[in-house]
Amino acid sequence: MTFQDEFPIGFTMSLAQHTDILTQFASLSPEEQQRIVDGSRQMKSRKEMQNYVENMFQG
């Protein structure tokens, strides 16, 4: 599996813009990370992806 298969490019770019969220994401278990990555694949636009990443850790 390649990096692109594991992490959608829009997800990666959005994480790169939010280092605090990236740090939180990196601290998750592999299973939790996979759940979030799988959810990111449902986003259809740049704005949806930005909102998804910005709200990942808000309850």
C-alpha positions as CSV (number, residue, x, y, z in Angstrom):
1,M,0.0,0.0,0.0
2,T,1.4,3.4,-0.9
3,F,1.2,6.6,1.1
4,Q,-1.5,7.9,-1.2
5,D,-3.6,4.8,-0.6
6,E,-3.3,5.3,3.1
7,F,-3.9,9.0,3.4
8,P,-6.0,11.0,0.9
9,I,-4.0,14.0,-0.4
10,G,-6.6,16.5,0.8
11,F,-6.5,15.0,4.2
12,T,-2.7,15.2,4.4
13,M,-2.7,18.8,3.1
14,S,-5.4,19.8,5.7
15,L,-3.5,18.2,8.5
16,A,-0.3,20.0,7.4
17,Q,-2.1,23.3,7.9
18,H,-3.0,22.4,11.5
19,T,0.0,21.2,13.4
20,D,-1.9,21.0,16.6
21,I,-4.4,18.7,15.1
22,L,-1.7,16.7,13.4
23,T,0.0,16.2,16.8
24,Q,-3.3,14.9,18.3
25,F,-3.8,12.6,15.3
26,A,-0.3,11.2,15.6
27,S,-1.0,10.3,19.2
28,L,-4.0,8.1,18.4
29,S,-3.8,4.3,18.1
30,P,-3.5,2.9,14.6
31,E,-7.1,1.8,14.7
32,E,-8.3,5.2,15.7
33,Q,-6.2,6.8,13.0
34,Q,-7.6,4.4,10.4
35,R,-11.2,5.2,11.4
36,I,-10.5,8.9,10.9
37,V,-8.7,8.3,7.5
38,D,-11.6,6.2,6.4
39,G,-14.0,9.0,7.3
40,S,-11.9,11.5,5.4
41,R,-12.5,9.5,2.2
42,Q,-16.2,10.5,2.4
43,M,-15.4,14.2,1.9
44,K,-16.3,15.5,-1.6
45,S,-14.7,19.0,-1.6
46,R,-11.8,20.9,-0.2
47,K,-14.1,22.8,2.2
48,E,-15.7,19.6,3.5
49,M,-12.2,18.2,4.1
50,Q,-11.1,21.3,5.9
51,N,-14.1,21.2,8.1
52,Y,-13.6,17.5,8.8
53,V,-10.0,18.0,9.9
54,E,-10.8,21.1,11.9
55,N,-13.5,19.3,13.8
56,M,-12.0,15.9,14.2
57,F,-11.3,16.3,18.0
58,Q,-14.3,18.4,18.9
59,G,-16.9,16.4,20.7
